[in-house]
Amino acid sequence: MRKIFQSRWFKIPFNILLYGFSAYGLLLTMTYFAMKFKLTNEAGSIDANNRYFQDMHDKYNQSFKVDSVSMMRHRYEVLNRILVLNEYYPKNAQYILEAYQNSKDEKIALQMLDAVDLRLTDNEEYISAIQELREKRFKRKKTTGLSVFEWMNIEEWKAFRIAVQKDKKWIDSAARASGVEARLIVACLAGEQIRLFNSKRESYKRYIGPLKVLVLENNLSYGVTGIKENTAIKIEKYLKDSTSTFYLGKKFANLLDYDSLTNYTNNINDTMNTRIKRLVQFNNHYYSYLYAALFVKQIKMQWQRAGFPIDNRPEILASLFNLGYAKSKPKKNPSVGGSEYEVGNSKYTFGSIAFEFYYSGELADVFPYEKSRFDCY
């Protein structure tokens, strides 16, 4: 046994194991003391752009405005900066655009763009393009919450917006019955009601202002759309006259037939005939809108048959709605016009008011743009 312990084959492996365990033990001891005295902690470093990150945080958490005017300005900035970035790094521009379309969050989109700007500080061409974009923005006049259409900034218009939305069910019903786009009907309504803002100031003070309802005319012109009795008679006549250039077809022939079972009498129309009584209703303006819609469609058919379609001319249709059948003479270059009146400090014609409303985008969420203005339902 003694010879075995003293042999070379035993000593070499034994010494290897002995020194190995000793070294391992020393390593564990050194590691313990290193951790105890925090000798293993990394010193770390502060990012060179730390100040930029802090400024970015402060910018979007303290001074980022979320009112409607500011958000619109932020939206334009996002889209313009994405367009610039797309010229240099379309992949990143696509990522940011997709994220913005999904989130609808201008703040996130601007932060994403700022992250890109930080990485491109050495790209002189890109930085120059962004700087030029910012300079253009600062040179512009201050933005405003007002409409570019002056008459939409007056108190009467604000009341009208509320009032017309109360009539949505009647307008939509008339639109479906006649096949005339609801927004086109409202364009004619806007022209008529705004005409009354100045001429019917007392009506505004009594009804539109406090009650947020439309002015109901009951003298010579009737209803909220101002239909004259003679015009109403002709509308009814042309619905049934298949030889007329205004004829709309059998489908519409009986649309204005009278219902003898319905009583349309109220305290302001009890001496009027049934035709006018239907137009002069306090809480149901359906016939005001239906007569207006049918008139516009009859005019449209007249011009179409003459070879001068005006389907896409809401300003011409509204002008003729205001002027009447006698002024509707199909020709190549029709003129916008109608009654002239002042709103605020500016003069307008009936047709121009209808045109501006129609294309303004006002109330588009309530009365949207359809693919066609006629037979669109």
VEXDREN-2710 file (C-alpha; in Angstrom, 1 decimal):
% VEXDREN-2710
k/r/px/py/pz
1/MET/0.0/0.0/0.0
2/ARG/2.9/2.3/0.9
3/LYS/4.5/1.7/-2.5
4/ILE/1.2/2.7/-4.1
5/PHE/1.0/6.0/-2.3
6/GLN/4.7/6.7/-3.2
7/SER/4.3/5.7/-6.8
8/ARG/4.3/8.3/-9.6
9/TRP/0.9/7.2/-10.9
10/PHE/-0.7/8.1/-7.6
11/LYS/1.2/11.3/-6.7
12/ILE/0.6/13.2/-10.0
13/PRO/-3.2/12.9/-10.1
14/PHE/-3.4/13.5/-6.3
15/ASN/-1.3/16.7/-6.6
16/ILE/-3.4/17.9/-9.5
17/LEU/-6.6/17.5/-7.5
18/LEU/-5.1/19.0/-4.4
19/TYR/-3.8/22.2/-6.1
20/GLY/-7.0/22.4/-8.2
21/PHE/-9.2/22.4/-5.1
22/SER/-6.9/24.9/-3.5
23/ALA/-7.1/27.2/-6.5
24/TYR/-10.9/26.9/-6.7
25/GLY/-11.1/27.7/-3.0
26/LEU/-8.9/30.8/-3.4
27/LEU/-11.0/32.0/-6.4
28/LEU/-14.2/31.7/-4.3
29/THR/-12.6/33.6/-1.4
30/MET/-11.4/36.4/-3.8
31/THR/-14.9/36.6/-5.4
32/TYR/-16.6/36.9/-2.0
33/PHE/-14.4/39.8/-0.9
34/ALA/-14.7/41.4/-4.4
35/MET/-18.5/41.4/-4.2
36/LYS/-18.5/42.4/-0.5
37/PHE/-16.4/45.5/-1.2
38/LYS/-18.3/46.1/-4.6
39/LEU/-15.1/45.6/-6.6
40/THR/-17.2/43.9/-9.4
41/ASN/-19.5/46.9/-10.0
42/GLU/-19.2/48.5/-13.5
43/ALA/-18.5/52.2/-13.4
44/GLY/-21.0/52.8/-16.4
45/SER/-21.2/56.0/-18.4
46/ILE/-23.6/58.8/-19.2
47/ASP/-24.8/58.9/-22.8
48/ALA/-23.5/61.8/-24.8
49/ASN/-27.1/62.6/-25.8
50/ASN/-28.5/62.5/-22.3
51/ARG/-29.4/66.2/-22.3
52/TYR/-31.3/65.7/-25.6
53/PHE/-33.3/62.9/-24.1
54/GLN/-34.2/65.0/-21.1
55/ASP/-35.2/68.0/-23.2
56/MET/-37.4/65.6/-25.3
57/HIS/-39.1/64.4/-22.2
58/ASP/-39.8/67.9/-20.9
59/LYS/-41.0/69.0/-24.4
60/TYR/-43.7/66.3/-24.6
61/ASN/-44.7/66.2/-21.0
62/GLN/-44.9/69.9/-20.0
63/SER/-45.5/72.1/-23.1
64/PHE/-47.2/69.7/-25.5
65/LYS/-50.6/71.3/-26.2
66/VAL/-53.6/69.1/-26.9
67/ASP/-56.3/71.7/-27.8
68/SER/-57.9/71.2/-31.2
69/VAL/-55.9/74.0/-33.0
70/SER/-52.6/72.8/-31.6
71/MET/-53.3/69.2/-32.5
72/MET/-54.1/70.1/-36.1
73/ARG/-50.7/71.9/-36.2
74/HIS/-49.0/68.9/-34.8
75/ARG/-50.7/66.7/-37.4
76/TYR/-49.4/68.8/-40.2
77/GLU/-45.9/68.7/-38.7
78/VAL/-46.0/64.9/-38.4
79/LEU/-47.0/64.4/-42.1
80/ASN/-44.6/67.0/-43.4
81/ARG/-41.6/65.5/-41.5
82/ILE/-42.6/62.0/-42.6
83/LEU/-42.5/63.3/-46.3
84/VAL/-39.0/64.7/-45.7
85/LEU/-37.8/61.5/-44.1
86/ASN/-39.2/59.4/-46.9
87/GLU/-36.8/61.1/-49.3
88/TYR/-33.8/59.7/-47.3
89/TYR/-35.0/56.7/-45.3
90/PRO/-38.3/55.5/-46.8
91/LYS/-38.3/52.4/-44.6
92/ASN/-38.2/54.4/-41.4
93/ALA/-40.8/56.8/-42.8
94/GLN/-43.1/53.9/-43.5
95/TYR/-42.7/52.5/-40.0
96/ILE/-43.6/55.9/-38.5
97/LEU/-46.5/56.5/-40.9
98/GLU/-48.0/53.1/-40.1
99/ALA/-47.6/53.6/-36.4
100/TYR/-49.3/57.1/-36.6
101/GLN/-52.2/55.7/-38.8
102/ASN/-52.8/53.0/-36.2
103/SER/-52.5/55.1/-33.0
104/LYS/-53.7/58.5/-34.3
105/ASP/-51.3/59.9/-31.7
106/GLU/-49.3/62.9/-32.8
107/LYS/-47.2/62.9/-29.7
108/ILE/-45.9/59.4/-30.3
109/ALA/-45.3/60.2/-34.0
110/LEU/-43.3/63.3/-33.2
111/GLN/-41.2/61.5/-30.6
112/MET/-40.4/58.8/-33.2
113/LEU/-39.4/61.5/-35.6
114/ASP/-37.2/63.2/-33.0
115/ALA/-35.5/59.8/-32.4
116/VAL/-34.7/59.7/-36.1
117/ASP/-33.4/63.3/-36.1
118/LEU/-31.0/62.5/-33.3
119/ARG/-29.5/59.7/-35.3
120/LEU/-29.2/61.9/-38.4
121/THR/-27.5/64.9/-36.8
122/ASP/-24.5/64.3/-39.1
123/ASN/-26.6/64.2/-42.3
124/GLU/-26.4/67.8/-43.3
125/GLU/-28.8/67.5/-46.2
126/TYR/-31.5/66.0/-44.1
127/ILE/-31.0/68.4/-41.2
128/SER/-31.1/71.3/-43.7
129/ALA/-34.4/70.1/-45.1
130/ILE/-36.0/69.8/-41.6
131/GLN/-34.7/73.2/-40.7
132/GLU/-36.2/74.7/-43.8
133/LEU/-39.5/73.1/-43.0
134/ARG/-39.5/74.6/-39.5
135/GLU/-38.6/78.0/-40.7
136/LYS/-41.5/78.0/-43.1
137/ARG/-43.8/77.0/-40.2
138/PHE/-42.6/79.9/-38.0
139/LYS/-42.9/82.4/-40.9
140/ARG/-46.6/81.7/-41.2
141/LYS/-49.2/83.8/-39.5
142/LYS/-50.5/82.4/-36.2
143/THR/-53.2/79.7/-36.6
144/THR/-56.7/80.4/-35.6
145/GLY/-59.7/78.3/-34.4
146/LEU/-62.0/80.2/-36.8
147/SER/-63.3/79.1/-40.1
148/VAL/-61.9/80.5/-43.4
149/PHE/-65.5/81.0/-44.3
150/GLU/-66.4/84.2/-42.4
151/TRP/-70.1/83.6/-42.0
152/MET/-69.4/80.3/-40.2
153/ASN/-67.8/82.3/-37.3
154/ILE/-70.9/84.2/-36.3
155/GLU/-73.1/83.2/-33.4
156/GLU/-76.1/82.5/-35.6
157/TRP/-74.2/79.8/-37.5
158/LYS/-73.2/78.1/-34.2
159/ALA/-76.9/78.0/-33.3
160/PHE/-77.8/76.8/-36.8
161/ARG/-75.4/73.9/-36.6
162/ILE/-77.2/72.6/-33.5
163/ALA/-80.7/73.3/-35.0
164/VAL/-80.1/71.4/-38.2
165/GLN/-78.8/68.4/-36.5
166/LYS/-82.1/68.1/-34.6
167/ASP/-83.7/67.8/-38.1
168/LYS/-81.5/65.0/-39.3
169/LYS/-84.2/62.4/-39.3
170/TRP/-86.5/64.5/-41.5
171/ILE/-83.6/65.5/-43.8
172/ASP/-82.5/61.9/-44.2
173/SER/-86.1/60.8/-44.8
174/ALA/-86.6/63.4/-47.5
175/ALA/-83.2/62.4/-49.1
176/ARG/-84.2/58.7/-49.3
177/ALA/-87.7/59.4/-50.6
178/SER/-86.4/61.8/-53.3
179/GLY/-83.0/60.2/-54.1
180/VAL/-81.3/63.6/-53.5
181/GLU/-78.1/63.7/-51.3
182/ALA/-78.9/64.9/-47.8
183/ARG/-75.9/67.3/-47.9
184/LEU/-77.2/69.0/-51.0
185/ILE/-80.6/69.5/-49.3
186/VAL/-78.8/71.1/-46.3
187/ALA/-76.8/73.3/-48.7
188/CYS/-80.1/74.8/-49.9
189/LEU/-81.4/75.0/-46.3
190/ALA/-78.2/76.9/-45.3
191/GLY/-78.6/79.4/-48.0
192/GLU/-82.2/80.1/-46.9
193/GLN/-81.6/80.2/-43.2
194/ILE/-78.5/82.4/-43.4
195/ARG/-80.5/84.8/-45.6
196/LEU/-82.8/85.2/-42.6
197/PHE/-80.0/85.9/-40.1
198/ASN/-80.1/89.6/-41.0
199/SER/-83.7/90.0/-42.3
200/LYS/-85.2/88.1/-39.4
201/ARG/-83.1/89.3/-36.5
202/GLU/-86.1/89.1/-34.2
203/SER/-86.7/85.5/-35.2
204/TYR/-83.1/84.7/-34.4
205/LYS/-83.3/86.3/-31.0
206/ARG/-86.6/84.4/-30.2
207/TYR/-86.0/81.0/-31.8
208/ILE/-82.6/80.1/-33.3
209/GLY/-80.5/81.7/-30.5
210/PRO/-82.2/80.5/-27.3
211/LEU/-84.1/77.4/-28.6
212/LYS/-81.6/76.3/-31.3
213/VAL/-84.4/75.7/-33.8
214/LEU/-84.7/76.8/-37.4
215/VAL/-86.7/79.8/-38.6
216/LEU/-90.1/78.7/-39.8
217/GLU/-91.4/81.0/-42.5
218/ASN/-95.1/81.5/-42.9
219/ASN/-95.6/84.5/-45.2
220/LEU/-95.2/84.2/-49.0
221/SER/-92.4/81.7/-48.5
222/TYR/-93.1/78.8/-46.2
223/GLY/-91.4/76.2/-44.1
224/VAL/-87.7/76.1/-43.1
225/THR/-86.6/76.0/-46.7
226/GLY/-88.7/79.0/-47.9
227/ILE/-90.9/77.3/-50.5
228/LYS/-93.3/79.6/-52.2
229/GLU/-96.8/78.4/-52.8
230/ASN/-96.6/78.8/-56.5
231/THR/-93.4/76.8/-56.6
232/ALA/-95.0/74.1/-54.5
233/ILE/-97.9/73.8/-56.9
234/LYS/-95.5/73.4/-59.8
235/ILE/-93.4/70.8/-58.0
236/GLU/-96.6/68.7/-57.5
237/LYS/-97.7/69.3/-61.1
238/TYR/-94.4/68.2/-62.7
239/LEU/-94.3/65.0/-60.7
240/LYS/-97.4/63.8/-62.6
241/ASP/-96.8/65.5/-66.0
242/SER/-94.9/62.9/-68.1
243/THR/-94.5/65.4/-70.9
244/SER/-92.6/67.9/-68.8
245/THR/-88.9/68.3/-69.0
246/PHE/-89.0/68.3/-65.2
247/TYR/-90.7/64.9/-65.0
248/LEU/-88.9/62.4/-62.6
249/GLY/-90.8/59.2/-63.6
250/LYS/-93.6/57.1/-62.3
251/LYS/-91.8/56.2/-59.1
252/PHE/-92.2/59.8/-57.9
253/ALA/-95.6/60.6/-59.4
254/ASN/-97.6/60.1/-56.1
255/LEU/-94.9/61.2/-53.6
256/LEU/-96.7/64.4/-52.7
257/ASP/-100.3/63.1/-52.8
258/TYR/-102.3/64.3/-49.8
259/ASP/-103.2/62.2/-46.9
260/SER/-106.7/63.2/-45.8
261/LEU/-106.4/61.3/-42.5
262/THR/-103.6/63.5/-41.2
263/ASN/-104.4/66.8/-39.5
264/TYR/-101.6/69.4/-40.1
265/THR/-103.4/72.3/-38.4
266/ASN/-101.5/74.3/-35.7
267/ASN/-102.0/77.8/-34.2
268/ILE/-100.2/79.6/-37.1
269/ASN/-101.6/77.8/-40.1
270/ASP/-105.2/77.1/-39.2
271/THR/-106.5/79.4/-42.0
272/MET/-104.1/78.0/-44.7
273/ASN/-104.7/75.3/-47.2
274/THR/-103.4/71.8/-46.7
275/ARG/-100.4/72.3/-49.0
276/ILE/-99.1/75.2/-46.9
277/LYS/-100.1/73.5/-43.6
278/ARG/-97.8/70.6/-44.4
279/LEU/-94.9/73.1/-44.9
280/VAL/-95.6/75.1/-41.8
281/GLN/-95.2/72.5/-39.1
282/PHE/-93.4/73.2/-35.8
283/ASN/-91.8/69.9/-35.0
284/ASN/-91.8/68.1/-38.3
285/HIS/-90.1/69.7/-41.3
286/TYR/-90.2/66.7/-43.5
287/TYR/-92.3/68.4/-46.3
288/SER/-90.0/71.5/-46.3
289/TYR/-87.1/69.2/-47.1
290/LEU/-89.0/67.0/-49.5
291/TYR/-90.3/69.8/-51.6
292/ALA/-86.8/71.4/-51.8
293/ALA/-85.3/68.0/-52.7
294/LEU/-87.8/67.4/-55.5
295/PHE/-87.4/70.9/-56.9
296/VAL/-83.6/70.4/-57.1
297/LYS/-84.0/67.0/-58.8
298/GLN/-86.6/68.3/-61.3
299/ILE/-84.1/71.1/-62.2
300/LYS/-81.4/68.6/-62.5
301/MET/-83.5/66.5/-64.9
302/GLN/-84.4/69.5/-67.0
303/TRP/-80.7/70.4/-67.6
304/GLN/-79.7/66.8/-68.1
305/ARG/-82.3/66.4/-70.9
306/ALA/-81.1/69.6/-72.5
307/GLY/-77.6/68.2/-72.7
308/PHE/-76.1/70.4/-69.9
309/PRO/-75.8/68.2/-66.8
310/ILE/-75.3/70.1/-63.5
311/ASP/-75.3/67.1/-61.1
312/ASN/-71.9/68.2/-59.9
313/ARG/-72.7/71.9/-59.5
314/PRO/-74.4/72.3/-56.1
315/GLU/-73.9/76.0/-56.3
316/ILE/-75.9/76.2/-59.6
317/LEU/-78.6/73.9/-58.2
318/ALA/-78.9/76.0/-55.1
319/SER/-79.0/79.3/-57.1
320/LEU/-81.9/78.0/-59.2
321/PHE/-83.6/76.7/-56.1
322/ASN/-83.6/80.3/-54.8
323/LEU/-84.5/81.8/-58.2
324/GLY/-87.3/79.4/-59.3
325/TYR/-88.4/77.6/-62.4
326/ALA/-88.6/80.7/-64.6
327/LYS/-84.8/81.4/-64.2
328/SER/-83.9/77.8/-65.0
329/LYS/-82.7/78.0/-68.6
330/PRO/-80.2/75.2/-69.5
331/LYS/-77.0/76.5/-71.1
332/LYS/-73.3/75.8/-71.3
333/ASN/-72.0/78.2/-68.7
334/PRO/-74.6/78.8/-66.0
335/SER/-74.0/81.6/-63.4
336/VAL/-74.0/81.3/-59.6
337/GLY/-76.3/83.9/-58.0
338/GLY/-79.6/84.3/-56.3
339/SER/-80.6/86.6/-53.5
340/GLU/-77.8/88.8/-52.3
341/TYR/-77.4/89.6/-48.6
342/GLU/-74.8/90.6/-46.1
343/VAL/-73.5/88.4/-43.3
344/GLY/-71.1/90.2/-41.0
345/ASN/-69.2/92.7/-43.2
346/SER/-69.3/90.7/-46.4
347/LYS/-71.8/90.3/-49.2
348/TYR/-72.9/86.9/-50.4
349/THR/-75.3/85.3/-52.9
350/PHE/-77.5/82.4/-52.1
351/GLY/-75.5/80.2/-54.5
352/SER/-72.2/81.2/-53.0
353/ILE/-73.3/80.4/-49.5
354/ALA/-74.5/76.9/-50.6
355/PHE/-71.2/76.4/-52.4
356/GLU/-69.1/77.3/-49.4
357/PHE/-71.2/75.2/-47.0
358/TYR/-71.2/72.2/-49.4
359/TYR/-67.5/72.0/-49.8
360/SER/-66.5/73.3/-46.3
361/GLY/-66.6/69.9/-44.6
362/GLU/-68.9/71.4/-41.9
363/LEU/-71.3/68.8/-40.5
364/ALA/-69.8/66.2/-42.8
365/ASP/-70.0/63.7/-39.9
366/VAL/-73.8/64.2/-39.9
367/PHE/-74.5/64.9/-43.6
368/PRO/-71.6/63.1/-45.4
369/TYR/-70.5/63.4/-49.0
370/GLU/-72.1/60.6/-51.0
371/LYS/-70.5/59.1/-54.2
372/SER/-73.2/60.9/-56.2
373/ARG/-75.7/63.6/-55.5
374/PHE/-78.7/61.9/-57.0
375/ASP/-80.1/58.4/-56.6
376/CYS/-77.3/57.7/-54.1
377/TYR/-79.4/55.7/-51.5
END
